[in-house]
Amino acid sequence: MKMKLSVEGKTFEVQVGDLTANPIIVMIDEERLEVWPVEEPAPAIVTPPVTSPVAFPKHSARVPVPVWKPRKTDVLPGTENSVIAPIPGVIVEVNVAVGDHVVYGQVVCLLEAMKMRNPLRAAKPGIVTEVKIKPGQHVHYHEPLIVIMPES
């Protein structure tokens, strides 16, 4: 890269060599210089402490966060009371047994798919009546895993 620079009224012809080289060769008015770049540590990112809660303008509105609930189209016929496999994978852990009482959102088993462990949760409170899986078992998409009878 060749350019002309003016410093305090004097003009210099500057040619800079490869910027990825070490040293970088710089020619200033046909005088050869070697520039050894020094890597400086990256600046630390400092986040200011939060001293007070965020004040919302008076005209702002609070919006309720929707809670996921299974739709009729999400449930296969005959699996209304079952925890089903959302994706194919391998059961890593079973956290419930027949007769256990479960609550809404409780993790009932872990399903590993594509090297990720996915917690499967109870969609309703009730009592476990059937456990169709065991650790190490391969399961298919939409396969019923655990049956939970809702409390009356």
Secondary structure as GFF3:
##gff-version 3
##sequence-region A 1 152
A	DSSP	beta_strand	2	7	.	.	.	ID=ss1
A	DSSP	beta_strand	10	16	.	.	.	ID=ss2
A	DSSP	beta_strand	24	28	.	.	.	ID=ss3
A	DSSP	beta_strand	31	35	.	.	.	ID=ss4
A	DSSP	three_ten_helix	72	74	.	.	.	ID=ss5
A	DSSP	beta_strand	82	84	.	.	.	ID=ss6
A	DSSP	beta_strand	89	94	.	.	.	ID=ss7
A	DSSP	beta_strand	101	102	.	.	.	ID=ss8
A	DSSP	beta_strand	107	113	.	.	.	ID=ss9
A	DSSP	beta_strand	116	121	.	.	.	ID=ss10
A	DSSP	beta_strand	126	131	.	.	.	ID=ss11
A	DSSP	beta_strand	138	139	.	.	.	ID=ss12
A	DSSP	beta_strand	144	150	.	.	.	ID=ss13
###
